[in-house]
């Protein structure tokens, strides 16, 4: 950061300009809270007043920090303090590195570090989860704000802060509307694809900082070719190459062989001391962070237009999706580890509030950190108090001694981000997909190429589209089977897997393994007709084994009515067995029970077979009858 870097707005007596739209948020949150909270305020029988204990229980549900203070034991304090100080060793360099990776001055990475730690310690349901800047979000932030900023740092800061606010509002709204399940639509192979694409994009973006030059390019291929051209023509700074390689080697070595050693702190501190001792910023034109402003950021609503908000919205939507997808996975891992339960909607709200308040304090979007959370755990963190101590250390650094980090080389921060990207690239998962399910590997590759070819934001939406398409495809063409009776086995089984199975003469038992809806209704009809046509004897009755059918929409219902009429005309009955209660209610609502007749619905396949053999004189002996 050079002396021309815009000075942030600090706490002072000057008025804080917050637009009227920001004032709507508390009222909206309150209404949504009252509507969707799982806890209620029961009225007193005497005077209609709220019961104090239920009110406290509701507040502690949404503000776990209150419950933490109530149950906190002093035996945890020492461990949380040590964990917080150990966490600071990675919070400062990582925060500054991710800020620069997002195209922002390094100081704003510290603002985006301590604010969410404080907010999440109050509102977050997870025990030791650490929130903050993340390498996966850095590429999304840069892709969203840099084309709009046009090289203006002040405008980039405002856009990044507004992006955090929009991301937070989207997360809060999704949480209050109980949309936490949405991220479950993103499968692990899809996540591999876009995360690998983002990691490679950010990694290539760090090469200019690590090699000592400025690279042009609107996409990853232009940036890669620019990097290659500079390397070929030897237009790099050899001192920055030495520092970046040394830092990267140190970080990766400590991570692999000495996981308890704070490799990031060791690398950044050593490189900074070398720069100061040999005065490399002057002698070798080594780029360092430079002078930093002292103090804390002020509460400022970003000065952006409504046109900017509309342009930022797709990026905010992508950021909300990615940040919560990562946070939900991380929180579930630690909840399972500590035998706790975490509500996904509650996590969404906590993430949203953290992002919104971070944006109001000149920060940028944040998420759960898969690198800093294990640091806190390994350092002995017991509660979110460890995060508060870490935030306190960052605050003390900003208030008292920001000049301590002015000589940190930018190449070292590039190495910090590069190490995070290398750790984020998934290789074992891809090998496992190749061995076990290559069709999902194709989805991973398509998503990966989408991020590289189309862009980071477009690649995220492509990933979501692929996930939804894969879901629809499986429901569109589900597995269907004709069932028969196998000697010695209970129940009725797929004749394609059990060729020895016996079939009741004149009866087709047809199983459909999916909901019936508009996309697969015609395929269902085609499969039923094919089962009838390939039956060894003339078919008198078709029984649909409908236990896997969880829903029937109006298009499928009309198809069933038409199929019933067609089969009746040819002398074949259409019946159902094992139909679930809610699906039966749906058919009653459609009027199909009266159309088919209640006698066409059987509770089990066995009863359907018994009723058929009682009505029609066929040669059929069940193996269980001879026991």
Legacy VTK file of the C-alpha trace (Angstrom):
# vtk DataFile Version 3.0
C-alpha trace
ASCII
DATASET POLYDATA
POINTS 627 float
0.000 0.000 0.000
1.557 3.305 -1.053
1.044 6.791 0.456
-1.611 7.587 -2.134
-3.871 4.852 -0.805
-7.202 6.416 0.233
-7.516 7.004 3.934
-10.412 5.124 5.527
-13.072 6.929 7.516
-12.446 6.566 11.263
-14.560 6.952 14.380
-15.103 10.645 15.072
-17.839 13.161 15.826
-18.604 13.628 12.181
-22.055 12.534 11.140
-22.521 9.085 9.749
-24.357 9.040 6.462
-26.606 6.034 6.328
-29.279 5.962 3.659
-32.907 5.334 4.482
-32.872 1.835 2.981
-30.510 0.668 5.700
-33.040 1.707 8.331
-35.589 -0.784 6.990
-33.392 -3.747 7.876
-34.099 -3.958 11.648
-37.851 -3.870 11.057
-37.659 -6.523 8.335
-35.480 -8.756 10.523
-37.853 -8.325 13.482
-40.902 -9.268 11.409
-39.147 -12.284 9.909
-37.919 -13.305 13.349
-41.405 -13.195 14.804
-42.737 -15.151 11.864
-40.100 -17.858 11.504
-38.493 -18.316 14.890
-38.833 -21.833 16.229
-39.398 -20.371 19.693
-42.473 -18.376 20.699
-43.430 -15.876 23.361
-46.245 -17.549 25.327
-48.645 -15.145 26.992
-49.079 -15.195 30.758
-52.463 -16.449 31.921
-52.849 -13.592 34.365
-51.980 -10.411 32.538
-50.892 -11.367 29.026
-47.269 -10.487 29.700
-44.408 -12.432 28.178
-42.954 -15.243 30.219
-39.412 -14.159 31.094
-37.775 -17.575 30.826
-39.238 -18.264 27.380
-38.200 -14.801 26.260
-34.643 -15.416 27.472
-34.626 -18.816 25.763
-35.656 -17.212 22.500
-32.991 -14.544 22.740
-30.284 -17.100 23.543
-31.384 -19.161 20.529
-30.786 -16.287 18.127
-27.901 -14.788 20.133
-25.821 -17.762 21.300
-23.288 -15.333 22.756
-25.706 -14.755 25.635
-25.893 -18.459 26.377
-22.104 -18.664 26.109
-21.604 -15.927 28.703
-24.127 -17.601 30.983
-22.437 -21.019 30.858
-18.817 -19.966 30.341
-16.306 -21.398 32.813
-13.019 -19.781 33.780
-11.203 -23.025 33.046
-11.732 -22.276 29.343
-10.368 -18.725 29.555
-6.661 -19.537 29.429
-7.042 -21.919 26.496
-9.227 -19.458 24.571
-6.700 -16.636 25.159
-3.799 -18.727 23.885
-5.846 -19.916 20.907
-6.822 -16.320 20.099
-3.202 -15.179 20.121
-2.162 -18.149 17.969
-5.018 -17.353 15.625
-3.775 -13.774 15.261
-0.576 -15.104 13.734
-2.536 -16.197 10.685
-5.371 -13.650 10.785
-3.187 -10.623 9.990
-1.160 -11.892 7.000
-4.079 -13.890 5.566
-6.476 -10.963 5.871
-4.072 -8.579 4.127
-3.256 -11.149 1.450
-6.878 -11.855 0.609
-7.631 -8.140 0.461
-4.930 -7.659 -2.145
-6.132 -10.746 -4.008
-9.559 -9.062 -4.159
-7.981 -5.913 -5.596
-8.208 -3.836 -2.394
-5.612 -2.173 -0.135
-4.247 -4.570 2.478
-5.554 -2.562 5.472
-9.143 -3.359 4.535
-8.399 -7.047 4.948
-7.827 -6.368 8.638
-11.180 -4.560 8.884
-12.832 -7.588 7.266
-11.033 -9.789 9.797
-11.910 -8.441 13.232
-15.491 -7.260 12.564
-16.970 -10.659 11.538
-15.100 -12.376 14.370
-16.901 -10.175 16.879
-20.312 -10.431 15.218
-20.146 -14.195 14.747
-19.008 -14.706 18.344
-22.310 -13.093 19.366
-24.654 -14.585 16.772
-22.921 -17.690 15.403
-24.253 -21.106 16.474
-21.018 -23.010 15.788
-18.678 -23.609 18.686
-15.275 -22.539 17.279
-15.935 -21.655 13.623
-13.785 -18.728 12.407
-15.217 -16.203 9.950
-13.124 -13.915 7.778
-11.747 -13.223 4.288
-11.346 -16.283 2.119
-9.402 -17.133 -1.025
-12.505 -18.593 -2.694
-14.343 -15.288 -2.285
-11.385 -13.109 -3.327
-11.717 -14.060 -6.985
-15.460 -13.419 -6.935
-15.007 -10.026 -5.285
-12.297 -8.994 -7.735
-14.321 -10.157 -10.743
-17.303 -8.136 -9.515
-15.805 -4.818 -8.376
-12.619 -4.269 -10.413
-14.323 -3.818 -13.808
-16.671 -1.289 -12.162
-13.962 0.546 -10.199
-11.854 1.496 -13.212
-8.656 1.647 -11.159
-10.114 3.976 -8.505
-9.262 2.585 -5.055
-11.873 4.690 -3.269
-14.627 3.466 -5.570
-13.382 -0.143 -5.271
-13.639 0.107 -1.479
-17.199 1.451 -1.654
-18.227 -1.237 -4.138
-16.679 -4.003 -2.007
-18.454 -2.726 1.110
-21.786 -2.560 -0.724
-21.147 -6.049 -2.059
-20.726 -7.294 1.527
-23.973 -5.600 2.568
-25.905 -7.095 -0.357
-24.412 -10.518 0.315
-25.381 -10.226 3.967
-28.943 -9.158 3.193
-29.377 -12.071 0.772
-28.089 -14.511 3.401
-30.370 -13.068 6.086
-33.441 -13.163 3.864
-32.636 -16.745 2.842
-32.166 -17.705 6.484
-35.398 -16.137 7.682
-37.265 -17.784 4.790
-35.643 -21.111 5.740
-33.762 -21.510 2.453
-30.780 -23.148 4.118
-31.467 -26.312 2.138
-30.559 -24.594 -1.160
-26.837 -25.274 -0.812
-27.589 -28.978 -0.513
-28.399 -28.857 -4.242
-24.700 -28.303 -4.929
-23.169 -31.750 -4.988
-19.603 -32.511 -4.001
-18.431 -33.051 -7.622
-19.882 -29.677 -8.609
-18.159 -28.063 -5.624
-14.875 -29.671 -6.697
-15.224 -28.134 -10.144
-15.880 -24.538 -9.213
-13.509 -24.518 -6.226
-10.660 -25.872 -8.356
-11.461 -23.295 -11.017
-11.489 -20.455 -8.485
-8.268 -21.701 -6.860
-6.462 -21.781 -10.203
-7.793 -18.334 -11.110
-6.588 -16.791 -7.842
-3.267 -18.652 -8.032
-2.433 -17.265 -11.471
-3.519 -13.831 -10.248
-0.842 -14.009 -7.503
2.043 -14.741 -9.880
2.662 -11.078 -10.794
2.994 -10.173 -7.101
5.295 -13.124 -6.473
7.440 -12.465 -9.550
7.563 -8.684 -9.347
5.640 -7.258 -12.308
2.194 -6.069 -13.356
0.196 -8.360 -15.637
-2.695 -7.339 -17.865
-5.611 -9.518 -18.850
-9.385 -9.730 -18.520
-9.446 -13.508 -18.080
-7.239 -16.266 -16.791
-5.789 -17.124 -20.210
-4.733 -13.553 -20.933
-3.214 -13.282 -17.464
-1.381 -16.587 -17.892
0.011 -15.548 -21.275
1.105 -12.211 -19.808
2.879 -13.988 -16.942
4.566 -16.345 -19.389
5.719 -13.433 -21.565
7.288 -11.635 -18.607
9.050 -14.796 -17.461
10.366 -15.597 -20.948
11.719 -12.080 -21.426
13.235 -12.082 -17.899
11.294 -8.991 -16.816
10.880 -10.242 -13.285
12.327 -9.067 -9.969
14.647 -11.839 -8.809
14.507 -10.676 -5.175
10.713 -10.942 -5.083
10.998 -14.401 -6.649
13.389 -15.487 -3.897
11.127 -14.118 -1.147
7.938 -15.602 -2.590
9.501 -19.031 -3.176
11.042 -18.978 0.281
7.754 -18.024 1.928
5.759 -20.565 -0.070
8.245 -23.322 0.734
8.205 -22.414 4.411
4.405 -22.372 4.609
3.933 -25.671 2.781
6.744 -27.385 4.704
5.326 -26.369 8.066
1.849 -27.445 6.982
3.083 -30.866 5.892
5.807 -31.747 8.414
5.310 -29.354 11.335
1.570 -28.579 11.488
1.846 -27.008 14.949
4.364 -24.420 13.738
2.659 -21.219 12.453
4.207 -21.365 8.987
2.423 -18.278 7.680
3.610 -16.126 10.593
7.123 -17.551 10.327
7.313 -16.858 6.582
5.891 -13.330 6.725
7.876 -12.322 9.814
11.165 -13.664 8.426
10.693 -12.011 5.037
9.788 -8.713 6.702
12.918 -8.795 8.883
15.059 -9.535 5.826
13.528 -6.613 3.946
14.121 -4.264 6.872
17.678 -5.435 7.590
18.893 -5.192 3.983
16.635 -2.258 3.033
15.415 -4.234 0.021
12.469 -1.943 -0.649
14.984 0.716 -1.732
17.929 -1.301 -3.035
15.991 -3.933 -4.995
12.757 -2.032 -5.691
10.931 -4.603 -3.616
7.233 -3.735 -3.256
6.058 -3.534 0.361
2.715 -2.660 1.905
3.844 0.829 2.808
2.397 3.342 5.281
-0.870 2.324 6.907
-3.453 4.549 8.576
-3.835 4.205 12.317
-7.180 3.611 14.017
-10.395 1.720 13.464
-12.808 2.085 10.563
-15.877 4.256 10.995
-19.482 3.238 10.427
-20.156 4.409 6.858
-22.802 3.397 4.372
-21.122 2.905 0.955
-21.642 5.733 -1.489
-22.875 3.890 -4.571
-25.731 4.430 -7.001
-28.735 2.198 -7.577
-27.259 1.310 -10.968
-24.179 0.047 -9.139
-26.379 -1.976 -6.787
-28.095 -3.648 -9.735
-24.727 -4.457 -11.292
-23.411 -5.839 -8.002
-26.445 -8.033 -7.357
-25.416 -11.094 -9.458
-22.020 -11.073 -7.769
-23.653 -10.795 -4.354
-25.905 -13.734 -5.187
-22.915 -15.843 -6.225
-20.991 -14.808 -3.119
-23.915 -15.651 -0.846
-24.216 -19.081 -2.425
-20.497 -19.906 -2.273
-19.918 -18.472 1.191
-22.827 -20.335 2.734
-21.997 -23.560 0.891
-18.512 -23.487 2.398
-19.764 -22.371 5.807
-22.438 -25.063 5.970
-19.958 -27.821 5.134
-17.462 -26.521 7.694
-20.060 -26.066 10.445
-21.461 -29.568 9.873
-17.974 -31.066 10.126
-17.288 -29.450 13.484
-20.814 -29.989 14.757
-20.453 -33.701 14.050
-17.025 -33.710 15.671
-18.296 -32.144 18.894
-21.631 -34.002 18.792
-23.649 -30.819 18.356
-26.460 -29.739 16.060
-26.285 -26.635 13.901
-29.334 -25.159 12.217
-28.525 -24.233 8.599
-30.992 -21.330 8.596
-29.466 -19.977 11.808
-26.014 -20.173 10.183
-27.350 -18.229 7.208
-28.672 -15.448 9.421
-25.419 -15.233 11.404
-23.387 -15.163 8.190
-25.689 -12.497 6.763
-25.479 -10.211 9.794
-21.687 -10.638 9.880
-21.360 -9.644 6.230
-23.740 -6.710 6.565
-21.989 -5.202 9.577
-18.585 -5.865 8.002
-19.704 -3.931 4.935
-20.849 -1.021 7.098
-17.334 -0.905 8.596
-15.622 -0.743 5.173
-14.967 -4.478 4.910
-15.721 -6.912 2.101
-17.604 -10.245 1.939
-16.442 -12.985 4.310
-17.144 -16.648 4.931
-16.101 -19.532 7.141
-12.382 -20.236 6.946
-11.273 -23.816 6.375
-7.672 -22.808 7.166
-8.060 -20.627 10.271
-10.688 -22.744 12.022
-8.331 -25.768 12.315
-5.663 -23.385 13.655
-8.029 -22.282 16.416
-8.949 -25.892 17.171
-5.368 -27.157 17.277
-4.415 -24.205 19.518
-6.988 -25.406 22.054
-9.937 -23.077 21.398
-12.976 -24.065 23.416
-15.507 -21.375 22.451
-16.016 -18.301 20.296
-14.169 -16.330 22.986
-10.987 -17.401 21.168
-12.209 -15.502 18.119
-12.887 -12.462 20.282
-9.310 -12.543 21.592
-8.056 -12.804 18.020
-10.185 -9.838 17.015
-8.893 -7.917 20.025
-5.281 -8.511 18.971
-6.026 -7.195 15.473
-7.719 -4.132 16.977
-4.695 -3.433 19.195
-2.448 -3.687 16.152
-4.580 -1.156 14.256
-4.781 1.230 17.202
-1.238 1.144 18.489
1.282 -0.186 15.998
0.127 -0.420 12.371
3.635 0.628 11.280
4.921 -2.773 12.372
3.590 -4.232 9.143
4.497 -1.453 6.684
7.603 -3.374 5.517
5.761 -6.630 4.840
6.646 -7.553 1.233
3.737 -7.951 -1.126
5.448 -11.061 -2.513
5.092 -12.696 0.903
1.351 -11.973 0.961
1.093 -13.401 -2.544
2.760 -16.569 -1.248
0.228 -16.729 1.616
-2.680 -16.597 -0.840
-0.958 -19.024 -3.216
-0.494 -21.551 -0.405
-4.198 -21.288 0.417
-5.083 -21.892 -3.237
-2.818 -24.934 -3.450
-4.449 -26.348 -0.341
-7.867 -25.702 -1.837
-7.283 -27.665 -5.052
-8.957 -31.058 -4.808
-7.074 -33.962 -6.412
-7.954 -37.037 -4.355
-11.656 -36.375 -4.829
-11.230 -36.253 -8.608
-9.330 -39.541 -8.621
-12.093 -41.098 -6.535
-14.731 -39.821 -8.977
-12.750 -41.262 -11.883
-12.690 -44.656 -10.223
-16.253 -44.754 -8.913
-18.515 -42.511 -11.006
-17.128 -40.976 -14.179
-20.400 -39.303 -15.121
-20.034 -37.011 -12.116
-16.400 -36.380 -13.043
-17.694 -34.982 -16.334
-19.853 -32.525 -14.367
-16.785 -31.505 -12.361
-14.745 -30.875 -15.517
-17.541 -28.893 -17.183
-17.906 -26.721 -14.108
-14.130 -26.249 -13.861
-13.883 -25.177 -17.499
-16.895 -22.909 -17.061
-15.101 -20.967 -14.330
-11.984 -20.644 -16.496
-13.676 -19.859 -19.818
-16.745 -17.861 -18.808
-15.509 -16.181 -15.651
-15.772 -16.799 -11.942
-19.316 -15.469 -11.415
-20.665 -17.058 -14.568
-18.947 -20.300 -13.588
-20.731 -20.322 -10.222
-24.133 -20.009 -11.852
-23.109 -22.650 -14.381
-22.285 -24.920 -11.443
-25.724 -24.356 -9.943
-27.313 -24.976 -13.327
-25.410 -28.229 -13.763
-26.448 -29.363 -10.284
-30.113 -28.678 -11.004
-29.851 -30.286 -14.434
-28.307 -33.423 -12.933
-31.131 -33.577 -10.388
-33.800 -33.149 -13.071
-32.079 -35.682 -15.331
-32.174 -38.382 -12.656
-35.835 -37.686 -11.972
-36.611 -37.366 -15.692
-35.386 -40.831 -16.623
-35.541 -42.853 -13.408
-35.076 -46.533 -13.015
-38.154 -48.691 -13.683
-38.544 -52.429 -13.185
-40.941 -55.310 -13.692
-41.185 -57.408 -10.522
-41.423 -61.148 -9.949
-41.334 -63.668 -7.113
-38.015 -65.376 -6.279
-38.087 -68.678 -4.403
-36.683 -68.280 -0.915
-36.721 -64.452 -0.925
-39.282 -62.289 0.773
-41.085 -59.728 -1.349
-41.037 -59.085 -5.110
-37.856 -58.342 -7.025
-36.570 -56.875 -10.282
-36.680 -59.622 -12.944
-33.727 -58.051 -14.799
-31.566 -58.706 -11.720
-33.274 -62.010 -10.906
-33.993 -63.836 -14.204
-35.146 -66.870 -12.207
-38.058 -64.897 -10.767
-41.585 -66.228 -11.369
-44.275 -63.945 -12.792
-48.002 -64.256 -12.109
-49.745 -65.084 -15.402
-51.648 -62.082 -16.753
-50.309 -59.725 -14.054
-47.602 -57.060 -14.579
-46.038 -55.694 -11.400
-44.379 -52.430 -12.448
-42.179 -50.333 -10.139
-41.361 -46.656 -10.809
-38.469 -45.214 -8.776
-39.205 -41.479 -8.837
-41.923 -38.876 -8.401
-44.336 -38.625 -11.312
-44.282 -35.143 -12.830
-44.571 -33.355 -16.128
-41.049 -34.222 -17.358
-41.301 -38.007 -16.936
-45.043 -38.624 -17.339
-44.756 -39.660 -20.991
-41.752 -41.863 -20.190
-43.765 -43.592 -17.447
-46.583 -44.286 -19.918
-44.123 -45.609 -22.483
-42.472 -47.908 -19.927
-45.834 -49.303 -18.780
-46.874 -50.044 -22.368
-43.534 -51.726 -23.038
-43.911 -53.877 -19.895
-47.336 -54.984 -21.109
-46.069 -55.691 -24.629
-43.149 -57.829 -23.405
-45.178 -59.794 -20.837
-45.069 -63.595 -21.460
-48.881 -63.833 -21.236
-51.789 -61.602 -22.132
-51.983 -58.863 -19.495
-55.203 -58.523 -17.550
-53.998 -56.196 -14.830
-51.085 -53.786 -14.276
-50.188 -52.989 -10.673
-47.909 -50.013 -10.177
-45.659 -50.592 -7.150
-45.743 -46.957 -6.141
-43.822 -46.840 -2.868
-40.947 -44.784 -4.433
-43.454 -42.318 -5.939
-43.396 -39.332 -3.579
-45.523 -36.950 -5.649
-47.825 -36.793 -8.660
-48.398 -33.446 -10.349
-51.420 -32.464 -12.458
-49.726 -33.373 -15.771
-48.924 -36.861 -14.518
-52.429 -37.218 -13.081
-53.973 -36.434 -16.459
-51.620 -38.965 -18.051
-52.748 -41.647 -15.575
-56.400 -40.918 -16.316
-55.801 -41.222 -20.075
-53.714 -44.376 -19.619
-56.460 -45.929 -17.497
-59.031 -45.267 -20.218
-56.761 -46.717 -22.907
-55.989 -49.856 -20.917
-59.643 -50.404 -20.037
-60.515 -50.279 -23.708
-58.031 -53.117 -24.320
-59.308 -55.166 -21.364
-56.501 -54.313 -18.912
-56.933 -52.880 -15.427
-54.642 -50.239 -13.934
-54.098 -50.555 -10.177
-51.718 -49.213 -7.524
-50.000 -50.730 -4.498
-48.067 -49.205 -1.591
-49.069 -45.669 -2.506
-48.065 -43.218 0.243
-50.737 -41.363 2.189
-49.868 -37.831 0.982
-49.819 -39.038 -2.625
-53.219 -40.686 -2.104
-54.529 -37.391 -0.765
-53.214 -35.699 -3.896
-55.054 -38.183 -6.133
-58.245 -37.685 -4.118
-57.863 -33.953 -4.622
-57.516 -34.547 -8.371
-60.655 -36.741 -8.326
-58.823 -39.835 -9.543
-59.993 -42.034 -6.698
-63.521 -41.823 -8.068
-62.232 -42.308 -11.613
-60.196 -45.417 -10.835
-62.328 -46.769 -8.004
-61.122 -47.354 -4.459
-60.837 -51.092 -5.145
-57.874 -50.352 -7.455
-55.615 -49.299 -4.544
-53.864 -51.918 -2.400
-51.762 -51.422 0.736
-49.122 -53.995 -0.321
-48.020 -55.825 -3.442
-48.815 -59.138 -1.761
-52.458 -58.156 -1.254
-52.635 -56.958 -4.859
-51.437 -60.373 -6.028
-53.880 -62.189 -3.715
-56.817 -60.138 -4.976
-55.804 -60.806 -8.575
-55.454 -64.579 -8.131
-58.794 -64.637 -6.296
-60.528 -62.872 -9.200
-58.851 -64.588 -12.148
-58.381 -68.404 -12.418
-54.639 -68.617 -13.130
-52.064 -71.244 -12.299
-50.022 -69.683 -9.533
-48.447 -71.199 -6.423
-46.416 -69.022 -4.109
-43.333 -70.691 -2.633
-44.371 -69.596 0.867
-47.630 -71.560 0.517
-45.600 -74.780 0.525
-43.773 -74.024 3.764
LINES 1 628
627 0 1 2 3 4 5 6 7 8 9 10 11 12 13 14 15 16 17 18 19 20 21 22 23 24 25 26 27 28 29 30 31 32 33 34 35 36 37 38 39 40 41 42 43 44 45 46 47 48 49 50 51 52 53 54 55 56 57 58 59 60 61 62 63 64 65 66 67 68 69 70 71 72 73 74 75 76 77 78 79 80 81 82 83 84 85 86 87 88 89 90 91 92 93 94 95 96 97 98 99 100 101 102 103 104 105 106 107 108 109 110 111 112 113 114 115 116 117 118 119 120 121 122 123 124 125 126 127 128 129 130 131 132 133 134 135 136 137 138 139 140 141 142 143 144 145 146 147 148 149 150 151 152 153 154 155 156 157 158 159 160 161 162 163 164 165 166 167 168 169 170 171 172 173 174 175 176 177 178 179 180 181 182 183 184 185 186 187 188 189 190 191 192 193 194 195 196 197 198 199 200 201 202 203 204 205 206 207 208 209 210 211 212 213 214 215 216 217 218 219 220 221 222 223 224 225 226 227 228 229 230 231 232 233 234 235 236 237 238 239 240 241 242 243 244 245 246 247 248 249 250 251 252 253 254 255 256 257 258 259 260 261 262 263 264 265 266 267 268 269 270 271 272 273 274 275 276 277 278 279 280 281 282 283 284 285 286 287 288 289 290 291 292 293 294 295 296 297 298 299 300 301 302 303 304 305 306 307 308 309 310 311 312 313 314 315 316 317 318 319 320 321 322 323 324 325 326 327 328 329 330 331 332 333 334 335 336 337 338 339 340 341 342 343 344 345 346 347 348 349 350 351 352 353 354 355 356 357 358 359 360 361 362 363 364 365 366 367 368 369 370 371 372 373 374 375 376 377 378 379 380 381 382 383 384 385 386 387 388 389 390 391 392 393 394 395 396 397 398 399 400 401 402 403 404 405 406 407 408 409 410 411 412 413 414 415 416 417 418 419 420 421 422 423 424 425 426 427 428 429 430 431 432 433 434 435 436 437 438 439 440 441 442 443 444 445 446 447 448 449 450 451 452 453 454 455 456 457 458 459 460 461 462 463 464 465 466 467 468 469 470 471 472 473 474 475 476 477 478 479 480 481 482 483 484 485 486 487 488 489 490 491 492 493 494 495 496 497 498 499 500 501 502 503 504 505 506 507 508 509 510 511 512 513 514 515 516 517 518 519 520 521 522 523 524 525 526 527 528 529 530 531 532 533 534 535 536 537 538 539 540 541 542 543 544 545 546 547 548 549 550 551 552 553 554 555 556 557 558 559 560 561 562 563 564 565 566 567 568 569 570 571 572 573 574 575 576 577 578 579 580 581 582 583 584 585 586 587 588 589 590 591 592 593 594 595 596 597 598 599 600 601 602 603 604 605 606 607 608 609 610 611 612 613 614 615 616 617 618 619 620 621 622 623 624 625 626
